[in-house]
Amino acid sequence: MTTQSLAINAAARQRYLLMLLFAGFVLTGVEITLTGPMMPLFISRWSLNDSRAGLLLAIEFSGSLAGVWLSSLVTHHLGTRTSLVLGYLLVGIGLATLNTSSIAVVVFALGALGIGYGLVVPPTNLAVAEIGGAKSASLVSLVNFAWGAGAVSCSPLVLLALKNGLLPAFLFVAAGCGALLAFSFLFATFPVGKHHAADNSASPKPAIDLSLVTTFTLAALFFLYVSVEVSLGSWSAAYAKRLPGGGNSLSTIAPMFFYGGLLAGRASAPLVLAHVREFRLVVTALLVVIAGTTVFVLAPTQEIAFTSAVVAGLGCAAVFPIFVAWLSRWYGARAAKLGSVMFSMSSIGSAAGPWLVGFVSEHAGGLRAGLLVPLAAAISMLLLLLLVRRQAAA
C-alpha cells in the first residue's frame, strides 16, 4: 500500500472517530441535562422541597465524579475505547430506567447517567484536543458545540414528549442511541497521541514552567465553571415556574434558552478565537456571564428570565473549551494524568453547585437567593484568572 493510500486511510479513520465523538457528545448533552426540564415533574411526583430536589442533582453529578475516576483507571489500563463503550452503555441503561414512579429506581438511573457521563467526557475532550493540535481550543469548542446541540434540544423534546404522552418512548429511543454508540466505538481506531508518545521520552516537559499555584488555580476554575453551568441549566425550569405567569408548561423549556445561548456561543467561538486572545476572551465571557446571571436572578417575569438565560449561556460558551485547551497545552505529556484531577474537580462542582443552590433556596427564602451561588462562582472565576494571567498570555 502506498504512502498516499495509508494517509487517506488514516484520515478516514480519524474522521470516523471524530464523527462518533461528536455524535456521542450530542447524546451526552441530552442525557446530562434531562434532570433540569424534568425537575418540576420530579418535585410534583414526590412532593420534594428544593433541598431534596437538589440531592437528586447531587446524586447524578456525584456519579459523574465516580465516572471520571473510573475513566482515569479504565483508560490507563484498558484504553480509551473501553471507557467510551462502558460509558455509553451506562448512559443507555440510565435513560431506559429514568421514567418510573419509584424514586429508588430514579436514583439508580441518575447514578448510571452520571457515571456514564464521567466515563466519556474526559477521554472525548482530551482526544479531540490531541487531534486538534495547535487549534485545540477551536476543535474542543466545536465538540462542545455538539454537546450544546443536545442540551438545547433536550427541553423542547421533553415538553413535546410530555404533552403527547411519549416520554417513555423518547427515553427508550435515546437509550437505543447510547447502545448504538457503544457498539460503534468497538470499531473505531484510536491513534497514539503525541502526549502519549511523549510519556516514553527520557524527560517529558510541559511547554511552560508551571507552579503549584497555577495547577490549583486551574483546578478551581474547572470546579467553579461547571458548578455555574450545571446550576443555571438544572434550576432554570423550576425557577421560571415560580415567576409571575410561570404556571404554564413553558417553564419546562427554560433550560433551552440557557443552552441555546451556549450553543450559539460555541458555534462562533472558533471564529472569535482566530482574532481574540484566549485570556481576553475568557475575561470578557465571564463578565457576560455575571451580567446575564444577575438579570436572571432579579428577573420579574418569565420573558426577562428567558432572555437573560440566553445571555448567561452565551457567556459560558467559550470558557470550558479554553480551560481544556490550557490543560492540554500547558502540561503536555502530563495532561492525561492531570486531566483526571481537573475533570474530577468539574464533577465535584457539578454535584456541589446545584445542591448548594437547593440548600440555600430552602434556608434563605427561595430560588432567587439560591441562584446567587452561581453568580458568586462566576465572580470568583474572574478573580482567579489573575493568578494564571502570565501562563495564559504565553
N, C-alpha and C positions, 0 to 999 in steps of 0.2 A: 504494500500500500504506500502511495506517495506521501511526501510531507504535506502537500496541499490537501489530500484526502483526510489525513489524520487531523489536520487543523479544522477542516469542515465538520468532521465527526465530533471533535471536542467542542466546537461551537454549538452544534446541535444538542449535545448532551447538557451543556451549560444552559441553553435556552429552555430545555425541558425542565431542568432543576429549578430555574427561576420561575417558570410558569407554575410549578407546583407550590413553591414557596409563596408566591403572590396569591394564588388561589386559597392556600391554607390560611393566609392572613385575612382574607375576606371572611372566611368562616369563623376565625377567632374573634374578629370584630363583632360578629353577630352573637356568638355564644357568651362572651365575657360581659357584654352589655345587656343581655336579656333580663337580668335581675332588675335593672332600672325601670323599664316600662312595665314589668310585671310586679314591681313593688307595691303599687296600690292594690293589686289583686291579692297578694300575699297578706298585706295588712288587714284587708277586709275579711279574707277567708279565715284567719286565725285570730282576729281582733288583737293585733300586735301593737304595742306602743313603739315610739321611734327608737328607743334603746334596744328593744328586742329585734326590731326590723334591722337595725344596724348590725346586730350579731349575725344575721344571715349573710350580709355582705362580708363581714369579718371571716366567717367560715369559708366562703368561696375564695377570698383572696389569701387567707392563710393556706388554703390548699395550693394556691399558685406559688407561695413561698416554698412549700414542700416539693412542688414540681420543679422549681428552679434548682433546689439542692439535688434532687434526683437527676435532673438533666446534666448537671456537672459530673456526677458519678457515671451515669449511663454513657454520656458522650466520651468520657475519658477511657472507659473500659470496653464499651461495645460500639462506639461510633455515633455520629450524628444521625444516621439513618434510623437506628433503634430508638433514639429519643423521640424523633418525629413520629414514627409508627406507633409507639406506645401512647404518645400524647394525643394523637388524633383518634385512636381507639377509645381512650377515656373521654374525650370530648363527645364522641358519638354515644357512649353509654350515658353520660350526664344529660345530654339533650333528650334522649329517649325516655328518661325517668323523671324529668323535671315537673311535668304537669300531673300532679297527684293530690289527693285530699289528705295524705299523710305527711305531716311536717317532718317526720323522721326520714322518709324517703326523699323529700326535697333537700334536706340537709346532706344526705348521701349524694344526690345529684349535683348539688352545688360544690361539694368537695371534689367530685370527679371532674367537673368542669374546670375548677381551679387548678387541680394537679395537672390535667391535660394541657391547660394554658401555659403553666410554668415549664412543662417539658418541651414545648415547641417554640416559645418566644425567644429565649436566649440563642439557641442554635440558628434560628432563622435570621435574627438581626446580625449576628456575627458572621454568618455565611454570606449574607448579602453585602455587608461591609467589606469582607475579604474579596469578594468578586468585584466590587466597585473600585477598589484600589484608591487612587488619588481623588476619585469622585464619589467616595464612600458616603459622604453626607447626603448627596443628591439621590443616590440609589436607595439608601436607607429611608429617605423621605418618601420615595415612591412606594416602597413596600409597606410603609406605614400609611401611605395614602390608600393602599388596598385594604388595610385594616380599617381605616376610616370609612371606606365604602361599605363594608359590612356593618360597622357601627351605626352609620346614618340610616341604613335601610332597615335596621332591626325594629325600631319603634313603629314605623308605619306598617310593617309586616305583622307585628304583634297586634296592633289596632285592627287591621283588616281581618286577621285570624279570629280575634275575639268577637268582632261584630258578626262574623259569619259562622261561628261555631267550629272553626277549623284549627284551633290552637293545637290539638293533638297531632293532626296531620302535618302542620307546619313543623312541629318539633321532630317528628319522625323523618321528614324529608331532610331536615338539617342534620339529623343523626346519620342518615344514609350517606350524606356528603362527607361526614367525618370518616366513616368506614372506607369510602372510596379513596379518600386521600391517603389513609393509612396503607391501603393496598398499593396505590400508585408509587409511594415513596420506596417500596421494595425494589423498584426497577430503576430508580434514579441513580446517577453516578455522582459521587461526591469527591471532587478533586482535592488533593492535598494542598492546603493553602500555604501561602508564603510564611505566615506566622507559625504554622505547624512545622514547616521545614526549618525555620529559624531556631526552634527548640533544640534541634540536634547540632547546632553550631557550637563552636568552642565557647563563645562568650556573647550570647544574645543580649542586646542592649536596646532599651527604648530610645526613640528618636530624641527625647527631651529628658533632661535630668530632673526627676520629679521628687518632691518631698512628701513626707507622710501627711503634711497639712493638705497638700493638693489631693492626695488619694482620699483622705477622709472627707474633704470638701466635695469631691466628685460623687462619693457615695451618698452624702447628704443631699446633693442635688437630685440624684436618681430617686431617693426616698421621697423628697418633697414634691417633685414634679408629678409622679404617679399618684400621690395622695390627692393632689389638686384635681387631676383629670378624672380619676375614678369617683371622687366625692361629688363633683359637679354633674358628671354623667349619671351617677346612680341615684342621686336625690332630686334631680330636677323635676321628674314627673310628680313625685309626692309633694314637692314644694309648689309646683304650678297648680295642683289640685286644690290647694288651700288658699290660693289667692282669690280675690273677688271675681266672681264669674267662672271660677275654676272647677265647678262641679260637673262639667261636661266631659265627654270622653277625649276631648282634645288634649287634656293634660297628659295622656298616655304618650303623645308624640313629642313632649318637651325635650327628651334627650336627642331627638332628631335634629333640633336646631343647634344644640351644642356640637354634636358630631358633624353636622353639616358645615359649620364653620371650620372645624378641624380638618374635614375633607378638602374644603376649598383651599385652606392654607397649605396643606401638604401637596396639593396639585401644583401650586405656584412656587413652592419652596425651592425646587431646583433652579428655576429662572432667577429668583431673588438671590440665591446663593452665588450665582455667577457674577453678581455685581456688588454684593454687600458682604463684608467680612462676617464670619460666623459669630464672633463675640458681640459685635454691634447688633446683629440680627436677634440674638438671644435676649439682649437687654431690651431692645425695642419690643420684642414679642411679650416679655414679661410685663412691661408697662401696659400693653394692651390687655393682657390677662387681668391685671389688677383693676383697670378701669371697667372692663366688662363685668367682672365678678362683683365689684362694688355696686354697679347699677342693678345687677341681678338680685343682690341681697336686698336692695331698697325698693325693688320694683313694686308699684302699687297695683298693677294689672298683669294679666297673662301676656298681653301683647308686648309690653315692655320687657317682661321676663324672657320671652322668646327671642326678642331682638338682641338683648344683652347677652344671652346664652350664645348666640352666633358670634358675637364679638369676642367673648371669652374663649370659645373654641378656635377661632381664627388665630388668637394669640398663642394658644397652646401648640399649634401645628408644628412649628419648626424646632421646638425646644428639645424634645426627646431624641429625634434623629441626630441633632448636633451633639448631644451628650454621648450617644453611641459612637459617633464618628470620632469624638475626642478620645474615648476609651480605646478604640482601635488604633488611632494614630499615636497617642502619647505613650502607650505601653507596649506596642509592637508585639513581640513574641509572648509577652506576659498577659496580653489582652484576654486570651481564652480562659486563663486561670482567674484573673481578676474579674472577668465577666460574671462569674458565678456570684461573686460578692456584690457587684453592682446590681445585678438583676434580683438578687436576694433583697437588697435594700428597696428596690422598686416594689417587690411583692409585699414587704413589710409595710411600706407606705400605702399600698393599695388596700391592705387589710385594716391598718390603723386609722387612716384618714376617714373613710366612710363611717366606721364605728364611732369615732370621736365626734363626727357631725351628729349622729343619732344621740349620743350620750349628752352632748351639750344641749341639743334641742330638748331633750327630755327634762333636763335640770335647769335650763335657763330661759324657758318660756316659748320655745318653738323653733322651727327650722330656720327662721331668719337669723336667730342667734347662732344656731349650729353651723350655718354656711359661712360664718366668719372664720371658721377653721381653714378652708382652702384659701381664703383671702389672705390670712396671716402667713400661710405657707408660701404663697406667691411672693409676698413682700420679703420673706426670709431668703428665698432663692436669689432675689435681686441683690441683697446684701452679700450673700455668699459668693456671688460671681466675682466680686472684687478680689477675693483670695486667689482666684485662678486666672486673673487677667493677663499676667505675663505669659503663662503657658498657652492660653487661647490665642494670643497675638503672635506666637512664634510660628 
